[in-house]
Each structure stands twice: as structure tokens, then as C-alpha cells.
Amino acid sequence: RDLERKLIGEALTIAPNKSEAIKMLGISRRTFYLKLKEYGLDRH
């Protein structure tokens, strides 16, 4: 869980936008937004 949260956070930092972060992570848009909410990262 901690690794997943860190990877999502880093993808948001590196990628120019959320669509690119989703592509980098290789997950669905729905999963991405669920994880953002779950980990409290939806403020980006």
C-alpha cells in the first residue's frame, strides 16, 4: 500500500497531467481516481 501510494504520488509529480500519470502507471482511469481518493492524493 505504501509503495502504491508513493508510485502514484511520484507519477503525479513527474507527469505533466493526470492522463499521462495514468499511462505511466498502466492502470485504468477509474482505478487511478479511486486510489487518489483512497490515499488522499486527490488535491493535485
Buried (B, 14 or more C-beta within 10 A) or exposed (E): EEEEBEBBBEBBEEBEEBEEBBEBBEBEEEEBBEBBEEBEBEEE
